[in-house]
Amino acid sequence: MDLIEAMRSQPANRYYKPDPVPTEVFHRAMDNARFGPQGGNRQPVRFLIVTDPAKKAQLAEWYWIPWSAYYEQAIAAGEAMQAESGDVMATKAVMTKASMVAANDFAENFANHPAIIVACADLAETHPTDTDLGRLSIVGGGSVYPIVQNLCLALRNEGVATTFTTLLCLFEPQVKELLGIPEELATAAHIVAGYPAKPFPTKLTRHPVEEIAFLDSFDNPLTI
Ligand SMILES: Cc1cc2nc3c(=O)[nH]c(=O)nc-3n(C[C@H](O)[C@H](O)[C@H](O)COP(=O)(O)O)c2cc1C
């Protein structure tokens, strides 16, 4: 499919058909995804595709713990703000109440999604250059997430939808033990994958270019 179309229509998919994704489809997607960049070409990323129902059920149980706490708090905050301003979820965050409800349905059904791909990374093989700046280090992720996003796009190209999640990273020790993930690997994301129950959207909600890109100076938005 067209690259631009894939980039613009690859949402956090909340509803899946039960059909399994064939192994060859995953293989093709991984084969394309692996060409992403990484510091020093050290290739720290590993993927584990989980389809086993018992393992997914355990992952779903863990996922529900942080999700349900987050959801309750987000809904309460949204209602408070709505009461105050009359505006639904009038926050800087742009998840609408409908998208929160869909994310909650997704969480409730976590065990039933066809596959959960655990993206792992050997952090010793990343090259973080920002660890001494007195703030959260972000550069190491640059050796991991481009390949994860490549995978989501490569799956989109195969008609497979995905949802990028990170809440399960809270349970990294338990997840590693459950899945036999090697000691040296960290869990970077858990990508739910399967055929979408509804057609892919044609447009996602994002800030316009002028709000996120600037030319030479931050008081000069990139416009045409
Ligand atoms: C770093 C990161 C972490 C995320 N973690 C979760 C998660 O744990 N659970 C979840 O339901 N969605 C998660 N998402 C999905 C986001 O909610 C989603 O990308 C965002 O709301 C935009 O959705 P859209 O592409 O459908 O418009 C995560 C996305 C990113 C990039």
The ligand as an SDF file (V2000), in Angstrom:
LIG
                    3D

 31 33  0  0  0  0  0  0  0  0999 V2000
    4.3050    5.4140   24.1460 C   0  0  0  0  0  0  0  0  0  0  0  0
    2.8770    4.9680   23.9600 C   0  0  0  0  0  0  0  0  0  0  0  0
    2.2600    4.2420   24.9570 C   0  0  0  0  0  0  0  0  0  0  0  0
    0.9390    3.8190   24.8090 C   0  0  0  0  0  0  0  0  0  0  0  0
    0.3930    3.0250   25.7690 N   0  0  0  0  0  0  0  0  0  0  0  0
   -0.8800    2.6020   25.6240 C   0  0  0  0  0  0  0  0  0  0  0  0
   -1.4420    1.7030   26.5640 C   0  0  0  0  0  0  0  0  0  0  0  0
   -0.7750    1.2190   27.4850 O   0  0  0  0  0  0  0  0  0  0  0  0
   -2.7430    1.3550   26.3970 N   0  0  0  0  0  0  0  0  0  0  0  0
   -3.4840    1.8120   25.3560 C   0  0  0  0  0  0  0  0  0  0  0  0
   -4.6730    1.4650   25.2660 O   0  0  0  0  0  0  0  0  0  0  0  0
   -2.9720    2.6250   24.4110 N   0  0  0  0  0  0  0  0  0  0  0  0
   -1.6850    3.0150   24.5220 C   0  0  0  0  0  0  0  0  0  0  0  0
   -1.1250    3.8100   23.5520 N   0  0  0  0  0  0  0  0  0  0  0  0
   -1.9330    4.1940   22.3860 C   0  0  0  0  0  0  0  0  0  0  0  0
   -2.3340    5.6660   22.4160 C   0  0  0  0  0  0  0  0  0  0  0  0
   -3.3950    5.8460   23.3250 O   0  0  0  0  0  0  0  0  0  0  0  0
   -2.7350    6.0830   21.0010 C   0  0  0  0  0  0  0  0  0  0  0  0
   -1.6060    5.9590   20.1710 O   0  0  0  0  0  0  0  0  0  0  0  0
   -3.2290    7.5260   20.9360 C   0  0  0  0  0  0  0  0  0  0  0  0
   -4.3400    7.7170   21.7480 O   0  0  0  0  0  0  0  0  0  0  0  0
   -3.5820    7.9030   19.5030 C   0  0  0  0  0  0  0  0  0  0  0  0
   -4.5760    7.0330   19.0620 O   0  0  0  0  0  0  0  0  0  0  0  0
   -4.9840    7.0060   17.5060 P   0  0  0  0  0  0  0  0  0  0  0  0
   -3.7390    6.7040   16.7230 O   0  0  0  0  0  0  0  0  0  0  0  0
   -6.0080    5.9160   17.3710 O   0  0  0  0  0  0  0  0  0  0  0  0
   -5.5390    8.3550   17.1720 O   0  0  0  0  0  0  0  0  0  0  0  0
    0.2030    4.1880   23.6590 C   0  0  0  0  0  0  0  0  0  0  0  0
    0.8420    4.8850   22.6310 C   0  0  0  0  0  0  0  0  0  0  0  0
    2.1710    5.2510   22.7710 C   0  0  0  0  0  0  0  0  0  0  0  0
    2.8530    5.9720   21.6230 C   0  0  0  0  0  0  0  0  0  0  0  0
  1  2  1  0
  2  3  1  0
  2 30  2  0
  3  4  2  0
  4  5  1  0
  4 28  1  0
  5  6  2  0
  6  7  1  0
  6 13  1  0
  7  8  2  0
  7  9  1  0
  9 10  1  0
 10 11  2  0
 10 12  1  0
 12 13  2  0
 13 14  1  0
 14 15  1  0
 14 28  1  0
 15 16  1  0
 16 17  1  0
 16 18  1  0
 18 19  1  0
 18 20  1  0
 20 21  1  0
 20 22  1  0
 22 23  1  0
 23 24  1  0
 24 25  2  0
 24 26  1  0
 24 27  1  0
 28 29  2  0
 29 30  1  0
 30 31  1  0
M  END
$$$$
